[in-house]
């Protein structure tokens, strides 16, 4: 089985974030945000690959990134167009 192309993987990561963004959250702090691990699990990517793709999407203005308080992790938000 061949590995997906980079554009396909990028679309998968963006779609995963969209899905997580649309899921109802129990806390307002979590609403509309997902961490790298959640996104990676949703689209079957490694955390490192997902982070790399998310950083590229952030440069394109499709997602926003914020540093998590009390953690080294990043939170990601989908920017609707």
mmJSON file of the N, C-alpha and C atoms, coordinates in Angstrom:
{"data_MODEL":{"atom_site":{
"group_PDB":["ATOM","ATOM","ATOM","ATOM","ATOM","ATOM","ATOM","ATOM","ATOM","ATOM","ATOM","ATOM","ATOM","ATOM","ATOM","ATOM","ATOM","ATOM","ATOM","ATOM","ATOM","ATOM","ATOM","ATOM","ATOM","ATOM","ATOM","ATOM","ATOM","ATOM","ATOM","ATOM","ATOM","ATOM","ATOM","ATOM","ATOM","ATOM","ATOM","ATOM","ATOM","ATOM","ATOM","ATOM","ATOM","ATOM","ATOM","ATOM","ATOM","ATOM","ATOM","ATOM","ATOM","ATOM","ATOM","ATOM","ATOM","ATOM","ATOM","ATOM","ATOM","ATOM","ATOM","ATOM","ATOM","ATOM","ATOM","ATOM","ATOM","ATOM","ATOM","ATOM","ATOM","ATOM","ATOM","ATOM","ATOM","ATOM","ATOM","ATOM","ATOM","ATOM","ATOM","ATOM","ATOM","ATOM","ATOM","ATOM","ATOM","ATOM","ATOM","ATOM","ATOM","ATOM","ATOM","ATOM","ATOM","ATOM","ATOM","ATOM","ATOM","ATOM","ATOM","ATOM","ATOM","ATOM","ATOM","ATOM","ATOM","ATOM","ATOM","ATOM","ATOM","ATOM","ATOM","ATOM","ATOM","ATOM","ATOM","ATOM","ATOM","ATOM","ATOM","ATOM","ATOM","ATOM","ATOM","ATOM","ATOM","ATOM","ATOM","ATOM","ATOM","ATOM","ATOM","ATOM","ATOM","ATOM","ATOM","ATOM","ATOM","ATOM","ATOM","ATOM","ATOM","ATOM","ATOM","ATOM","ATOM","ATOM","ATOM","ATOM","ATOM","ATOM","ATOM","ATOM","ATOM","ATOM","ATOM","ATOM","ATOM","ATOM","ATOM","ATOM","ATOM","ATOM","ATOM","ATOM","ATOM","ATOM","ATOM","ATOM","ATOM","ATOM","ATOM","ATOM","ATOM","ATOM","ATOM","ATOM","ATOM","ATOM","ATOM","ATOM","ATOM","ATOM","ATOM","ATOM","ATOM","ATOM","ATOM","ATOM","ATOM","ATOM","ATOM","ATOM","ATOM","ATOM","ATOM","ATOM","ATOM","ATOM","ATOM","ATOM","ATOM","ATOM","ATOM","ATOM","ATOM","ATOM","ATOM","ATOM","ATOM","ATOM","ATOM","ATOM","ATOM","ATOM","ATOM","ATOM","ATOM","ATOM","ATOM","ATOM","ATOM","ATOM","ATOM","ATOM","ATOM","ATOM","ATOM","ATOM","ATOM","ATOM","ATOM","ATOM","ATOM","ATOM","ATOM","ATOM","ATOM","ATOM","ATOM"],
"id":[1,2,3,4,5,6,7,8,9,10,11,12,13,14,15,16,17,18,19,20,21,22,23,24,25,26,27,28,29,30,31,32,33,34,35,36,37,38,39,40,41,42,43,44,45,46,47,48,49,50,51,52,53,54,55,56,57,58,59,60,61,62,63,64,65,66,67,68,69,70,71,72,73,74,75,76,77,78,79,80,81,82,83,84,85,86,87,88,89,90,91,92,93,94,95,96,97,98,99,100,101,102,103,104,105,106,107,108,109,110,111,112,113,114,115,116,117,118,119,120,121,122,123,124,125,126,127,128,129,130,131,132,133,134,135,136,137,138,139,140,141,142,143,144,145,146,147,148,149,150,151,152,153,154,155,156,157,158,159,160,161,162,163,164,165,166,167,168,169,170,171,172,173,174,175,176,177,178,179,180,181,182,183,184,185,186,187,188,189,190,191,192,193,194,195,196,197,198,199,200,201,202,203,204,205,206,207,208,209,210,211,212,213,214,215,216,217,218,219,220,221,222,223,224,225,226,227,228,229,230,231,232,233,234,235,236,237,238,239,240,241,242,243],
"type_symbol":["N","C","C","N","C","C","N","C","C","N","C","C","N","C","C","N","C","C","N","C","C","N","C","C","N","C","C","N","C","C","N","C","C","N","C","C","N","C","C","N","C","C","N","C","C","N","C","C","N","C","C","N","C","C","N","C","C","N","C","C","N","C","C","N","C","C","N","C","C","N","C","C","N","C","C","N","C","C","N","C","C","N","C","C","N","C","C","N","C","C","N","C","C","N","C","C","N","C","C","N","C","C","N","C","C","N","C","C","N","C","C","N","C","C","N","C","C","N","C","C","N","C","C","N","C","C","N","C","C","N","C","C","N","C","C","N","C","C","N","C","C","N","C","C","N","C","C","N","C","C","N","C","C","N","C","C","N","C","C","N","C","C","N","C","C","N","C","C","N","C","C","N","C","C","N","C","C","N","C","C","N","C","C","N","C","C","N","C","C","N","C","C","N","C","C","N","C","C","N","C","C","N","C","C","N","C","C","N","C","C","N","C","C","N","C","C","N","C","C","N","C","C","N","C","C","N","C","C","N","C","C","N","C","C","N","C","C","N","C","C","N","C","C"],
"label_atom_id":["N","CA","C","N","CA","C","N","CA","C","N","CA","C","N","CA","C","N","CA","C","N","CA","C","N","CA","C","N","CA","C","N","CA","C","N","CA","C","N","CA","C","N","CA","C","N","CA","C","N","CA","C","N","CA","C","N","CA","C","N","CA","C","N","CA","C","N","CA","C","N","CA","C","N","CA","C","N","CA","C","N","CA","C","N","CA","C","N","CA","C","N","CA","C","N","CA","C","N","CA","C","N","CA","C","N","CA","C","N","CA","C","N","CA","C","N","CA","C","N","CA","C","N","CA","C","N","CA","C","N","CA","C","N","CA","C","N","CA","C","N","CA","C","N","CA","C","N","CA","C","N","CA","C","N","CA","C","N","CA","C","N","CA","C","N","CA","C","N","CA","C","N","CA","C","N","CA","C","N","CA","C","N","CA","C","N","CA","C","N","CA","C","N","CA","C","N","CA","C","N","CA","C","N","CA","C","N","CA","C","N","CA","C","N","CA","C","N","CA","C","N","CA","C","N","CA","C","N","CA","C","N","CA","C","N","CA","C","N","CA","C","N","CA","C","N","CA","C","N","CA","C","N","CA","C","N","CA","C","N","CA","C","N","CA","C","N","CA","C","N","CA","C","N","CA","C","N","CA","C","N","CA","C"],
"label_alt_id":[null,null,null,null,null,null,null,null,null,null,null,null,null,null,null,null,null,null,null,null,null,null,null,null,null,null,null,null,null,null,null,null,null,null,null,null,null,null,null,null,null,null,null,null,null,null,null,null,null,null,null,null,null,null,null,null,null,null,null,null,null,null,null,null,null,null,null,null,null,null,null,null,null,null,null,null,null,null,null,null,null,null,null,null,null,null,null,null,null,null,null,null,null,null,null,null,null,null,null,null,null,null,null,null,null,null,null,null,null,null,null,null,null,null,null,null,null,null,null,null,null,null,null,null,null,null,null,null,null,null,null,null,null,null,null,null,null,null,null,null,null,null,null,null,null,null,null,null,null,null,null,null,null,null,null,null,null,null,null,null,null,null,null,null,null,null,null,null,null,null,null,null,null,null,null,null,null,null,null,null,null,null,null,null,null,null,null,null,null,null,null,null,null,null,null,null,null,null,null,null,null,null,null,null,null,null,null,null,null,null,null,null,null,null,null,null,null,null,null,null,null,null,null,null,null,null,null,null,null,null,null,null,null,null,null,null,null,null,null,null,null,null,null],
"label_comp_id":["UNK","UNK","UNK","UNK","UNK","UNK","UNK","UNK","UNK","UNK","UNK","UNK","UNK","UNK","UNK","UNK","UNK","UNK","UNK","UNK","UNK","UNK","UNK","UNK","UNK","UNK","UNK","UNK","UNK","UNK","UNK","UNK","UNK","UNK","UNK","UNK","UNK","UNK","UNK","UNK","UNK","UNK","UNK","UNK","UNK","UNK","UNK","UNK","UNK","UNK","UNK","UNK","UNK","UNK","UNK","UNK","UNK","UNK","UNK","UNK","UNK","UNK","UNK","UNK","UNK","UNK","UNK","UNK","UNK","UNK","UNK","UNK","UNK","UNK","UNK","UNK","UNK","UNK","UNK","UNK","UNK","UNK","UNK","UNK","UNK","UNK","UNK","UNK","UNK","UNK","UNK","UNK","UNK","UNK","UNK","UNK","UNK","UNK","UNK","UNK","UNK","UNK","UNK","UNK","UNK","UNK","UNK","UNK","UNK","UNK","UNK","UNK","UNK","UNK","UNK","UNK","UNK","UNK","UNK","UNK","UNK","UNK","UNK","UNK","UNK","UNK","UNK","UNK","UNK","UNK","UNK","UNK","UNK","UNK","UNK","UNK","UNK","UNK","UNK","UNK","UNK","UNK","UNK","UNK","UNK","UNK","UNK","UNK","UNK","UNK","UNK","UNK","UNK","UNK","UNK","UNK","UNK","UNK","UNK","UNK","UNK","UNK","UNK","UNK","UNK","UNK","UNK","UNK","UNK","UNK","UNK","UNK","UNK","UNK","UNK","UNK","UNK","UNK","UNK","UNK","UNK","UNK","UNK","UNK","UNK","UNK","UNK","UNK","UNK","UNK","UNK","UNK","UNK","UNK","UNK","UNK","UNK","UNK","UNK","UNK","UNK","UNK","UNK","UNK","UNK","UNK","UNK","UNK","UNK","UNK","UNK","UNK","UNK","UNK","UNK","UNK","UNK","UNK","UNK","UNK","UNK","UNK","UNK","UNK","UNK","UNK","UNK","UNK","UNK","UNK","UNK","UNK","UNK","UNK","UNK","UNK","UNK","UNK","UNK","UNK","UNK","UNK","UNK"],
"label_asym_id":["A","A","A","A","A","A","A","A","A","A","A","A","A","A","A","A","A","A","A","A","A","A","A","A","A","A","A","A","A","A","A","A","A","A","A","A","A","A","A","A","A","A","A","A","A","A","A","A","A","A","A","A","A","A","A","A","A","A","A","A","A","A","A","A","A","A","A","A","A","A","A","A","A","A","A","A","A","A","A","A","A","A","A","A","A","A","A","A","A","A","A","A","A","A","A","A","A","A","A","A","A","A","A","A","A","A","A","A","A","A","A","A","A","A","A","A","A","A","A","A","A","A","A","A","A","A","A","A","A","A","A","A","A","A","A","A","A","A","A","A","A","A","A","A","A","A","A","A","A","A","A","A","A","A","A","A","A","A","A","A","A","A","A","A","A","A","A","A","A","A","A","A","A","A","A","A","A","A","A","A","A","A","A","A","A","A","A","A","A","A","A","A","A","A","A","A","A","A","A","A","A","A","A","A","A","A","A","A","A","A","A","A","A","A","A","A","A","A","A","A","A","A","A","A","A","A","A","A","A","A","A","A","A","A","A","A","A","A","A","A","A","A","A"],
"label_entity_id":["1","1","1","1","1","1","1","1","1","1","1","1","1","1","1","1","1","1","1","1","1","1","1","1","1","1","1","1","1","1","1","1","1","1","1","1","1","1","1","1","1","1","1","1","1","1","1","1","1","1","1","1","1","1","1","1","1","1","1","1","1","1","1","1","1","1","1","1","1","1","1","1","1","1","1","1","1","1","1","1","1","1","1","1","1","1","1","1","1","1","1","1","1","1","1","1","1","1","1","1","1","1","1","1","1","1","1","1","1","1","1","1","1","1","1","1","1","1","1","1","1","1","1","1","1","1","1","1","1","1","1","1","1","1","1","1","1","1","1","1","1","1","1","1","1","1","1","1","1","1","1","1","1","1","1","1","1","1","1","1","1","1","1","1","1","1","1","1","1","1","1","1","1","1","1","1","1","1","1","1","1","1","1","1","1","1","1","1","1","1","1","1","1","1","1","1","1","1","1","1","1","1","1","1","1","1","1","1","1","1","1","1","1","1","1","1","1","1","1","1","1","1","1","1","1","1","1","1","1","1","1","1","1","1","1","1","1","1","1","1","1","1","1"],
"label_seq_id":[1,1,1,2,2,2,3,3,3,4,4,4,5,5,5,6,6,6,7,7,7,8,8,8,9,9,9,10,10,10,11,11,11,12,12,12,13,13,13,14,14,14,15,15,15,16,16,16,17,17,17,18,18,18,19,19,19,20,20,20,21,21,21,22,22,22,23,23,23,24,24,24,25,25,25,26,26,26,27,27,27,28,28,28,29,29,29,30,30,30,31,31,31,32,32,32,33,33,33,34,34,34,35,35,35,36,36,36,37,37,37,38,38,38,39,39,39,40,40,40,41,41,41,42,42,42,43,43,43,44,44,44,45,45,45,46,46,46,47,47,47,48,48,48,49,49,49,50,50,50,51,51,51,52,52,52,53,53,53,54,54,54,55,55,55,56,56,56,57,57,57,58,58,58,59,59,59,60,60,60,61,61,61,62,62,62,63,63,63,64,64,64,65,65,65,66,66,66,67,67,67,68,68,68,69,69,69,70,70,70,71,71,71,72,72,72,73,73,73,74,74,74,75,75,75,76,76,76,77,77,77,78,78,78,79,79,79,80,80,80,81,81,81],
"pdbx_PDB_ins_code":[null,null,null,null,null,null,null,null,null,null,null,null,null,null,null,null,null,null,null,null,null,null,null,null,null,null,null,null,null,null,null,null,null,null,null,null,null,null,null,null,null,null,null,null,null,null,null,null,null,null,null,null,null,null,null,null,null,null,null,null,null,null,null,null,null,null,null,null,null,null,null,null,null,null,null,null,null,null,null,null,null,null,null,null,null,null,null,null,null,null,null,null,null,null,null,null,null,null,null,null,null,null,null,null,null,null,null,null,null,null,null,null,null,null,null,null,null,null,null,null,null,null,null,null,null,null,null,null,null,null,null,null,null,null,null,null,null,null,null,null,null,null,null,null,null,null,null,null,null,null,null,null,null,null,null,null,null,null,null,null,null,null,null,null,null,null,null,null,null,null,null,null,null,null,null,null,null,null,null,null,null,null,null,null,null,null,null,null,null,null,null,null,null,null,null,null,null,null,null,null,null,null,null,null,null,null,null,null,null,null,null,null,null,null,null,null,null,null,null,null,null,null,null,null,null,null,null,null,null,null,null,null,null,null,null,null,null,null,null,null,null,null,null],
"Cartn_x":[0.839,0.0,0.882,0.625,1.454,0.995,1.938,1.656,0.987,0.093,-0.61,0.377,0.011,0.843,0.729,1.671,1.658,0.36,-0.128,-1.403,-2.57,-2.586,-3.648,-3.53,-2.311,-2.078,-2.442,-2.124,-2.458,-3.978,-4.682,-6.149,-6.706,-6.102,-6.57,-6.399,-5.272,-5.027,-6.017,-6.238,-7.185,-8.605,-8.99,-10.312,-10.455,-9.397,-9.429,-9.65,-8.953,-9.129,-10.538,-11.054,-12.435,-13.413,-13.229,-14.122,-14.036,-12.819,-12.652,-13.224,-13.094,-13.59,-15.109,-15.757,-17.221,-17.837,-17.03,-17.561,-17.885,-19.041,-19.364,-18.388,-18.024,-17.087,-17.794,-17.342,-17.963,-17.405,-16.255,-15.691,-15.452,-15.702,-15.505,-14.035,-13.139,-11.702,-11.268,-11.884,-11.53,-12.244,-13.335,-14.17,-13.351,-13.426,-12.772,-11.275,-10.719,-9.281,-8.991,-7.854,-7.393,-5.881,-5.349,-3.891,-3.351,-2.065,-1.426,-1.702,-1.666,-1.896,-3.302,-4.314,-5.694,-5.842,-5.228,-5.313,-4.573,-3.379,-2.59,-3.355,-3.983,-4.761,-5.953,-6.594,-7.78,-7.453,-6.258,-5.924,-4.832,-4.517,-3.561,-2.185,-1.711,-0.365,0.442,1.752,2.563,2.396,2.694,2.584,3.505,4.699,5.682,5.238,4.673,4.165,2.984,2.068,0.898,1.332,2.305,2.783,3.393,4.183,4.804,3.744,2.742,1.661,0.856,0.577,-0.183,0.576,1.886,2.682,2.6,2.612,2.466,1.081,0.042,-1.318,-1.448,-0.724,-0.743,-0.1,0.988,1.635,0.705,-0.156,-1.122,-2.36,-2.461,-3.6,-4.86,-4.722,-5.888,-6.179,-5.169,-5.338,-4.575,-4.938,-4.165,-3.579,-2.489,-1.734,-1.508,-1.738,-1.44,-0.713,0.185,0.921,0.009,0.003,-0.814,-0.172,-0.995,-0.488,0.031,1.149,1.727,2.099,2.441,2.778,3.677,4.358,5.156,4.321,3.105,2.262,1.646,1.059,0.384,-1.081,-1.925,-3.343,-3.586,-4.477,-4.764,-6.243,-6.535,-7.909,-8.07,-9.219,-9.542,-10.056,-9.6,-10.056,-11.014,-12.325,-13.288,-13.096,-13.307,-13.178,-14.526],
"Cartn_y":[-1.179,0.0,1.241,2.18,3.371,4.425,5.199,6.272,7.431,8.11,9.255,10.354,11.169,12.299,13.387,14.297,15.382,16.19,16.594,17.328,16.527,15.214,14.378,14.331,14.217,14.187,15.524,16.606,17.944,18.113,17.647,17.693,16.851,15.697,14.819,15.484,16.162,16.859,18.015,18.774,19.886,19.371,18.298,17.716,17.195,16.612,16.135,17.298,18.403,19.579,20.136,20.172,20.632,19.779,18.462,17.555,17.797,17.934,18.194,19.558,20.518,21.872,21.869,21.017,20.972,20.143,19.302,18.492,19.381,19.167,19.961,19.65,20.661,20.506,20.808,20.159,20.368,21.592,22.084,23.268,24.345,25.58,26.681,26.869,26.481,26.604,25.7,24.54,23.554,23.789,24.519,24.701,25.268,24.589,25.075,24.873,24.108,23.888,22.4,22.022,20.635,20.645,19.696,19.638,18.75,18.785,18.062,16.565,16.006,14.57,14.183,14.967,14.668,14.66,15.638,15.739,14.579,14.263,13.158,11.842,11.592,10.367,10.324,11.469,11.541,11.213,11.592,11.392,10.336,9.574,8.473,8.926,10.023,10.534,10.467,10.5,10.63,12.064,12.256,13.601,14.557,14.091,14.943,15.334,14.378,14.683,15.638,15.365,16.235,17.655,17.79,19.123,19.858,19.15,19.756,20.251,19.424,19.798,20.957,20.916,22.0,23.324,23.282,24.513,25.085,24.203,24.658,25.273,24.644,25.177,26.526,26.672,27.949,29.057,28.72,29.7,30.132,29.208,29.501,30.227,30.346,31.036,30.192,28.871,27.995,27.541,27.588,27.243,28.259,28.358,29.206,28.331,28.776,28.006,28.853,28.26,28.937,27.966,28.502,27.667,27.364,26.108,25.702,26.175,26.673,27.104,25.897,26.061,25.013,23.754,23.905,22.742,23.176,22.213,22.502,22.348,21.849,21.551,22.773,22.548,23.598,23.246,24.271,24.096,24.671,24.027,24.423,24.744,25.771,26.139,26.252,25.815,25.907,27.317,27.924,29.246,29.054,29.169,28.996,30.057,29.654,30.613,30.923],
"Cartn_z":[0.0,0.0,0.0,-0.888,-0.986,0.02,0.476,1.442,0.721,1.422,0.845,0.484,-0.488,-0.865,0.197,0.186,1.174,1.115,-0.066,-0.1,0.492,0.271,0.847,2.369,2.86,4.301,4.925,4.219,4.702,4.788,3.787,3.803,4.948,5.189,6.267,7.632,7.832,9.095,9.254,8.207,8.268,8.521,7.877,8.108,9.533,10.078,11.46,12.422,12.168,13.024,12.878,11.67,11.457,12.25,12.203,12.932,14.434,14.941,16.371,16.744,15.847,16.073,16.16,15.387,15.333,16.449,17.122,18.208,19.405,20.043,21.227,22.356,23.107,24.207,25.525,26.568,27.868,28.58,28.147,28.788,27.747,28.127,27.186,26.851,27.781,27.528,26.382,26.273,25.257,23.927,23.948,22.755,21.596,20.454,19.244,19.194,20.133,20.168,20.246,19.727,19.837,19.965,20.702,20.785,19.669,19.492,18.391,18.465,19.667,19.832,19.379,19.758,19.36,17.84,17.207,15.746,15.094,15.598,15.046,15.143,16.275,16.44,15.493,15.301,14.443,12.981,12.521,11.105,10.891,11.932,11.83,11.341,11.896,11.618,12.905,12.798,14.003,14.521,15.775,16.353,15.612,15.264,14.601,13.196,12.46,11.12,11.203,12.134,12.288,12.641,13.539,13.931,12.75,11.97,10.796,9.806,9.571,8.647,9.224,10.535,11.167,11.105,11.273,11.167,9.749,8.748,7.358,7.148,7.702,7.586,8.306,9.411,10.134,9.289,8.599,7.709,6.58,6.148,5.083,5.618,6.939,7.535,7.652,7.546,7.633,9.057,9.921,11.33,12.17,13.442,14.348,15.444,15.986,16.959,18.202,19.367,20.629,21.547,22.351,23.304,24.473,24.892,26.028,27.322,28.224,29.521,30.295,30.987,31.829,31.054,29.791,28.972,27.827,27.239,26.05,24.795,24.927,23.777,23.139,21.99,21.242,21.073,21.082,20.777,19.395,18.668,17.294,17.144,16.387,16.086,14.58,14.114,12.699,12.411,11.332,10.912,9.739,9.992,8.886,7.815,6.59,5.477,4.906],
"occupancy":[1.0,1.0,1.0,1.0,1.0,1.0,1.0,1.0,1.0,1.0,1.0,1.0,1.0,1.0,1.0,1.0,1.0,1.0,1.0,1.0,1.0,1.0,1.0,1.0,1.0,1.0,1.0,1.0,1.0,1.0,1.0,1.0,1.0,1.0,1.0,1.0,1.0,1.0,1.0,1.0,1.0,1.0,1.0,1.0,1.0,1.0,1.0,1.0,1.0,1.0,1.0,1.0,1.0,1.0,1.0,1.0,1.0,1.0,1.0,1.0,1.0,1.0,1.0,1.0,1.0,1.0,1.0,1.0,1.0,1.0,1.0,1.0,1.0,1.0,1.0,1.0,1.0,1.0,1.0,1.0,1.0,1.0,1.0,1.0,1.0,1.0,1.0,1.0,1.0,1.0,1.0,1.0,1.0,1.0,1.0,1.0,1.0,1.0,1.0,1.0,1.0,1.0,1.0,1.0,1.0,1.0,1.0,1.0,1.0,1.0,1.0,1.0,1.0,1.0,1.0,1.0,1.0,1.0,1.0,1.0,1.0,1.0,1.0,1.0,1.0,1.0,1.0,1.0,1.0,1.0,1.0,1.0,1.0,1.0,1.0,1.0,1.0,1.0,1.0,1.0,1.0,1.0,1.0,1.0,1.0,1.0,1.0,1.0,1.0,1.0,1.0,1.0,1.0,1.0,1.0,1.0,1.0,1.0,1.0,1.0,1.0,1.0,1.0,1.0,1.0,1.0,1.0,1.0,1.0,1.0,1.0,1.0,1.0,1.0,1.0,1.0,1.0,1.0,1.0,1.0,1.0,1.0,1.0,1.0,1.0,1.0,1.0,1.0,1.0,1.0,1.0,1.0,1.0,1.0,1.0,1.0,1.0,1.0,1.0,1.0,1.0,1.0,1.0,1.0,1.0,1.0,1.0,1.0,1.0,1.0,1.0,1.0,1.0,1.0,1.0,1.0,1.0,1.0,1.0,1.0,1.0,1.0,1.0,1.0,1.0,1.0,1.0,1.0,1.0,1.0,1.0,1.0,1.0,1.0,1.0,1.0,1.0,1.0,1.0,1.0,1.0,1.0,1.0],
"B_iso_or_equiv":[0.0,0.0,0.0,0.0,0.0,0.0,0.0,0.0,0.0,0.0,0.0,0.0,0.0,0.0,0.0,0.0,0.0,0.0,0.0,0.0,0.0,0.0,0.0,0.0,0.0,0.0,0.0,0.0,0.0,0.0,0.0,0.0,0.0,0.0,0.0,0.0,0.0,0.0,0.0,0.0,0.0,0.0,0.0,0.0,0.0,0.0,0.0,0.0,0.0,0.0,0.0,0.0,0.0,0.0,0.0,0.0,0.0,0.0,0.0,0.0,0.0,0.0,0.0,0.0,0.0,0.0,0.0,0.0,0.0,0.0,0.0,0.0,0.0,0.0,0.0,0.0,0.0,0.0,0.0,0.0,0.0,0.0,0.0,0.0,0.0,0.0,0.0,0.0,0.0,0.0,0.0,0.0,0.0,0.0,0.0,0.0,0.0,0.0,0.0,0.0,0.0,0.0,0.0,0.0,0.0,0.0,0.0,0.0,0.0,0.0,0.0,0.0,0.0,0.0,0.0,0.0,0.0,0.0,0.0,0.0,0.0,0.0,0.0,0.0,0.0,0.0,0.0,0.0,0.0,0.0,0.0,0.0,0.0,0.0,0.0,0.0,0.0,0.0,0.0,0.0,0.0,0.0,0.0,0.0,0.0,0.0,0.0,0.0,0.0,0.0,0.0,0.0,0.0,0.0,0.0,0.0,0.0,0.0,0.0,0.0,0.0,0.0,0.0,0.0,0.0,0.0,0.0,0.0,0.0,0.0,0.0,0.0,0.0,0.0,0.0,0.0,0.0,0.0,0.0,0.0,0.0,0.0,0.0,0.0,0.0,0.0,0.0,0.0,0.0,0.0,0.0,0.0,0.0,0.0,0.0,0.0,0.0,0.0,0.0,0.0,0.0,0.0,0.0,0.0,0.0,0.0,0.0,0.0,0.0,0.0,0.0,0.0,0.0,0.0,0.0,0.0,0.0,0.0,0.0,0.0,0.0,0.0,0.0,0.0,0.0,0.0,0.0,0.0,0.0,0.0,0.0,0.0,0.0,0.0,0.0,0.0,0.0,0.0,0.0,0.0,0.0,0.0,0.0],
"pdbx_formal_charge":[null,null,null,null,null,null,null,null,null,null,null,null,null,null,null,null,null,null,null,null,null,null,null,null,null,null,null,null,null,null,null,null,null,null,null,null,null,null,null,null,null,null,null,null,null,null,null,null,null,null,null,null,null,null,null,null,null,null,null,null,null,null,null,null,null,null,null,null,null,null,null,null,null,null,null,null,null,null,null,null,null,null,null,null,null,null,null,null,null,null,null,null,null,null,null,null,null,null,null,null,null,null,null,null,null,null,null,null,null,null,null,null,null,null,null,null,null,null,null,null,null,null,null,null,null,null,null,null,null,null,null,null,null,null,null,null,null,null,null,null,null,null,null,null,null,null,null,null,null,null,null,null,null,null,null,null,null,null,null,null,null,null,null,null,null,null,null,null,null,null,null,null,null,null,null,null,null,null,null,null,null,null,null,null,null,null,null,null,null,null,null,null,null,null,null,null,null,null,null,null,null,null,null,null,null,null,null,null,null,null,null,null,null,null,null,null,null,null,null,null,null,null,null,null,null,null,null,null,null,null,null,null,null,null,null,null,null,null,null,null,null,null,null],
"auth_seq_id":[1,1,1,2,2,2,3,3,3,4,4,4,5,5,5,6,6,6,7,7,7,8,8,8,9,9,9,10,10,10,11,11,11,12,12,12,13,13,13,14,14,14,15,15,15,16,16,16,17,17,17,18,18,18,19,19,19,20,20,20,21,21,21,22,22,22,23,23,23,24,24,24,25,25,25,26,26,26,27,27,27,28,28,28,29,29,29,30,30,30,31,31,31,32,32,32,33,33,33,34,34,34,35,35,35,36,36,36,37,37,37,38,38,38,39,39,39,40,40,40,41,41,41,42,42,42,43,43,43,44,44,44,45,45,45,46,46,46,47,47,47,48,48,48,49,49,49,50,50,50,51,51,51,52,52,52,53,53,53,54,54,54,55,55,55,56,56,56,57,57,57,58,58,58,59,59,59,60,60,60,61,61,61,62,62,62,63,63,63,64,64,64,65,65,65,66,66,66,67,67,67,68,68,68,69,69,69,70,70,70,71,71,71,72,72,72,73,73,73,74,74,74,75,75,75,76,76,76,77,77,77,78,78,78,79,79,79,80,80,80,81,81,81],
"auth_comp_id":["UNK","UNK","UNK","UNK","UNK","UNK","UNK","UNK","UNK","UNK","UNK","UNK","UNK","UNK","UNK","UNK","UNK","UNK","UNK","UNK","UNK","UNK","UNK","UNK","UNK","UNK","UNK","UNK","UNK","UNK","UNK","UNK","UNK","UNK","UNK","UNK","UNK","UNK","UNK","UNK","UNK","UNK","UNK","UNK","UNK","UNK","UNK","UNK","UNK","UNK","UNK","UNK","UNK","UNK","UNK","UNK","UNK","UNK","UNK","UNK","UNK","UNK","UNK","UNK","UNK","UNK","UNK","UNK","UNK","UNK","UNK","UNK","UNK","UNK","UNK","UNK","UNK","UNK","UNK","UNK","UNK","UNK","UNK","UNK","UNK","UNK","UNK","UNK","UNK","UNK","UNK","UNK","UNK","UNK","UNK","UNK","UNK","UNK","UNK","UNK","UNK","UNK","UNK","UNK","UNK","UNK","UNK","UNK","UNK","UNK","UNK","UNK","UNK","UNK","UNK","UNK","UNK","UNK","UNK","UNK","UNK","UNK","UNK","UNK","UNK","UNK","UNK","UNK","UNK","UNK","UNK","UNK","UNK","UNK","UNK","UNK","UNK","UNK","UNK","UNK","UNK","UNK","UNK","UNK","UNK","UNK","UNK","UNK","UNK","UNK","UNK","UNK","UNK","UNK","UNK","UNK","UNK","UNK","UNK","UNK","UNK","UNK","UNK","UNK","UNK","UNK","UNK","UNK","UNK","UNK","UNK","UNK","UNK","UNK","UNK","UNK","UNK","UNK","UNK","UNK","UNK","UNK","UNK","UNK","UNK","UNK","UNK","UNK","UNK","UNK","UNK","UNK","UNK","UNK","UNK","UNK","UNK","UNK","UNK","UNK","UNK","UNK","UNK","UNK","UNK","UNK","UNK","UNK","UNK","UNK","UNK","UNK","UNK","UNK","UNK","UNK","UNK","UNK","UNK","UNK","UNK","UNK","UNK","UNK","UNK","UNK","UNK","UNK","UNK","UNK","UNK","UNK","UNK","UNK","UNK","UNK","UNK","UNK","UNK","UNK","UNK","UNK","UNK"],
"auth_asym_id":["A","A","A","A","A","A","A","A","A","A","A","A","A","A","A","A","A","A","A","A","A","A","A","A","A","A","A","A","A","A","A","A","A","A","A","A","A","A","A","A","A","A","A","A","A","A","A","A","A","A","A","A","A","A","A","A","A","A","A","A","A","A","A","A","A","A","A","A","A","A","A","A","A","A","A","A","A","A","A","A","A","A","A","A","A","A","A","A","A","A","A","A","A","A","A","A","A","A","A","A","A","A","A","A","A","A","A","A","A","A","A","A","A","A","A","A","A","A","A","A","A","A","A","A","A","A","A","A","A","A","A","A","A","A","A","A","A","A","A","A","A","A","A","A","A","A","A","A","A","A","A","A","A","A","A","A","A","A","A","A","A","A","A","A","A","A","A","A","A","A","A","A","A","A","A","A","A","A","A","A","A","A","A","A","A","A","A","A","A","A","A","A","A","A","A","A","A","A","A","A","A","A","A","A","A","A","A","A","A","A","A","A","A","A","A","A","A","A","A","A","A","A","A","A","A","A","A","A","A","A","A","A","A","A","A","A","A","A","A","A","A","A","A"],
"auth_atom_id":["N","CA","C","N","CA","C","N","CA","C","N","CA","C","N","CA","C","N","CA","C","N","CA","C","N","CA","C","N","CA","C","N","CA","C","N","CA","C","N","CA","C","N","CA","C","N","CA","C","N","CA","C","N","CA","C","N","CA","C","N","CA","C","N","CA","C","N","CA","C","N","CA","C","N","CA","C","N","CA","C","N","CA","C","N","CA","C","N","CA","C","N","CA","C","N","CA","C","N","CA","C","N","CA","C","N","CA","C","N","CA","C","N","CA","C","N","CA","C","N","CA","C","N","CA","C","N","CA","C","N","CA","C","N","CA","C","N","CA","C","N","CA","C","N","CA","C","N","CA","C","N","CA","C","N","CA","C","N","CA","C","N","CA","C","N","CA","C","N","CA","C","N","CA","C","N","CA","C","N","CA","C","N","CA","C","N","CA","C","N","CA","C","N","CA","C","N","CA","C","N","CA","C","N","CA","C","N","CA","C","N","CA","C","N","CA","C","N","CA","C","N","CA","C","N","CA","C","N","CA","C","N","CA","C","N","CA","C","N","CA","C","N","CA","C","N","CA","C","N","CA","C","N","CA","C","N","CA","C","N","CA","C","N","CA","C","N","CA","C","N","CA","C","N","CA","C","N","CA","C","N","CA","C"],
"pdbx_PDB_model_num":[1,1,1,1,1,1,1,1,1,1,1,1,1,1,1,1,1,1,1,1,1,1,1,1,1,1,1,1,1,1,1,1,1,1,1,1,1,1,1,1,1,1,1,1,1,1,1,1,1,1,1,1,1,1,1,1,1,1,1,1,1,1,1,1,1,1,1,1,1,1,1,1,1,1,1,1,1,1,1,1,1,1,1,1,1,1,1,1,1,1,1,1,1,1,1,1,1,1,1,1,1,1,1,1,1,1,1,1,1,1,1,1,1,1,1,1,1,1,1,1,1,1,1,1,1,1,1,1,1,1,1,1,1,1,1,1,1,1,1,1,1,1,1,1,1,1,1,1,1,1,1,1,1,1,1,1,1,1,1,1,1,1,1,1,1,1,1,1,1,1,1,1,1,1,1,1,1,1,1,1,1,1,1,1,1,1,1,1,1,1,1,1,1,1,1,1,1,1,1,1,1,1,1,1,1,1,1,1,1,1,1,1,1,1,1,1,1,1,1,1,1,1,1,1,1,1,1,1,1,1,1,1,1,1,1,1,1,1,1,1,1,1,1]
}}}
